[in-house]
C-alpha cells in the first residue's frame, strides 16, 4: 500500500490526502471557469469566490463530521473538544463542505450582482469530478471501504486500518472498494450532465443542471451508504444520517426539475428566470438602445426637390406664382423711387 505521508520536516507532514483534495478543488474550479465562460460570464469570478468558499467549506466539512460522529454515539470529540480544530488529523465530510461552501458562494454572488443559477449549474458536474478525484485519497488512507467480499475487485485493508468488527478476519480478506464505486458513479453522472448541457444548451433552463446534480448525487450516495459500515446510523431505522440527507437531496432535486418544467406549479417559482443573467448585460443593452436612438435623431430628413428641367417645362406653375393674389391695400407691384416719398404718403392717406 502507499504511505499516506509524502514527507515530513520536523513536526510538519505533507500528506497525500491534502494534496489530492486540493488537486480535486483546482480541477473542479477550472471546469466551473470553462462552463461559466461558455455561458457568457467572466470565468475569473470563480477564482475570486474560491478565496471565501474554500476556508468556509473546510470548516463546514469538519463540523459536519464531528456532529455526525456525536449523533452516532461517538464521545471522542465531547471528551476531547480540542481535537475538533485539528483538521490535519483527519475527519471531513463532503456534505458539510457543500452546505457552508454554497452559502458562502451565494453571499459572494449576491454582493457582486451575479446570477446564482448560472454558477450553480456550472458547478454541478465540477463538484462530481472534484469529489471523484478526492476519493483516490481514501484509497491511500485505506478508509471508506465496505464489508468483506469475494469479488475479484475486492481490496486488502491492513489490520491497523480495519474497523473493530473486521479485525478478527484473516489478512487475506478483501473488502468492497466503496470509494471506487462512488468515484465511478460521480464520473458517469458528471459526463451525463456535461453532455446534456452541450446537447440541449438552448432547451435547458437555469437551475435544471443543478437540480440534476442534486437528484443523481443523492441517489448515488444513498446506494453507497449501504456499503459503508463506518457511517453512524439511526439505530431504530438502521439507516445512516448521511443516507437520510442524500435521500432528501434526491427528492428536492426531482421536485426542482418538475417545477422548472411546469410539471407542477409552486408559488415560489412563479418568477423563476428563463435565461441566465449576465453581469453588465442589461447596462450594455441600454447603451446600445441609446446609441441607436442618437443615430436616428442625427439622420437628416430627406427633402424632395423638383428637378430644374421639370420646372422649366411646367409653365402653369410659373403663371400661378406670377398671378398670386395681392394683399389687401396693395396698389403697386414696384418699389417707389426715393424722390417720390411725399407723393406716396398722399396716396396712402387718400385710400
CORCOR-V382955 format. One record per backbone hydrogen bond with DSSP energy under -0.5 kcal/mol. NH is the residue of the N-H (numbers start at 1). CO is the residue of the C=O. If there is no record, write none. Layout:
NH,CO + NH,CO
//
This chain:
6,4 + 6,14 + 7,14 + 9,12 + 12,9 + 14,7 + 15,13 + 16,4 + 19,15 + 20,16 + 21,17 + 22,18 + 23,19 + 24,20 + 25,21 + 26,22 + 27,23 + 28,24 + 29,25 + 30,26 + 31,27 + 32,28 + 33,29 + 34,30 + 35,31 + 36,32 + 37,33 + 38,34 + 39,35 + 40,37 + 41,36 + 43,41 + 45,42 + 46,43 + 47,44 + 48,44 + 49,45 + 50,46 + 51,47 + 51,48 + 52,49 + 53,49 + 54,50 + 56,52 + 57,53 + 58,54 + 59,55 + 60,56 + 61,57 + 62,58 + 63,59 + 64,60 + 65,61 + 66,62 + 67,63 + 68,64 + 69,65 + 70,66 + 71,67 + 72,68 + 73,70 + 74,69 + 75,73 + 79,75 + 80,76 + 83,80 + 84,81 + 85,82 + 86,83 + 87,85 + 89,86 + 90,87 + 93,61 + 96,93 + 97,93 + 98,94 + 99,95 + 100,96 + 101,97 + 102,98 + 103,99 + 104,100 + 105,101 + 106,102 + 107,103 + 108,104 + 109,105 + 110,106 + 111,107 + 112,108 + 113,110 + 114,109 + 115,277 + 119,115 + 120,116 + 121,117 + 122,118 + 123,119 + 124,120 + 125,121 + 126,122 + 127,123 + 128,124 + 129,125 + 130,126 + 131,127 + 132,128 + 133,129 + 134,130 + 135,131 + 136,133 + 137,134 + 138,134 + 139,135 + 140,136 + 141,137 + 142,138 + 142,139 + 143,138 + 146,176 + 149,174 + 154,151 + 155,175 + 157,173 + 161,158 + 162,159 + 166,163 + 167,163 + 167,164 + 169,166 + 173,170 + 174,149 + 175,155 + 176,147 + 178,176 + 179,144 + 180,177 + 181,177 + 182,178 + 183,179 + 184,180 + 185,181 + 186,182 + 187,183 + 188,184 + 189,185 + 190,186 + 191,187 + 192,188 + 193,189 + 194,190 + 195,191 + 196,192 + 197,193 + 198,194 + 199,195 + 200,196 + 201,198 + 204,200 + 208,205 + 211,207 + 212,208 + 213,209 + 214,210 + 215,211 + 216,212 + 217,213 + 218,214 + 219,215 + 220,216 + 221,217 + 222,218 + 223,219 + 224,220 + 225,221 + 226,222 + 226,223 + 227,224 + 228,225 + 229,227 + 231,228 + 234,239 + 235,233 + 237,234 + 238,234 + 239,234 + 241,232 + 244,240 + 245,241 + 246,242 + 247,243 + 248,244 + 249,245 + 250,246 + 251,247 + 252,248 + 253,249 + 254,250 + 255,251 + 256,252 + 257,253 + 258,254 + 259,255 + 260,256 + 261,257 + 262,259 + 263,258 + 264,258 + 266,264 + 269,266 + 270,267 + 272,269 + 278,276 + 281,278 + 284,280 + 285,281 + 286,282 + 287,283 + 288,284 + 289,285 + 290,286 + 291,287 + 292,288 + 293,289 + 294,290 + 295,291 + 296,292 + 297,293 + 298,294 + 299,295 + 302,300 + 305,303 + 307,305 + 311,307 + 312,308 + 313,309 + 314,311 + 315,313 + 317,314 + 318,314 + 319,315 + 320,316 + 321,317 + 322,318 + 323,319 + 324,321 + 330,327 + 340,337 + 341,338 + 344,340 + 345,341 + 346,342 + 347,343 + 348,344 + 349,345 + 350,346 + 351,347
//
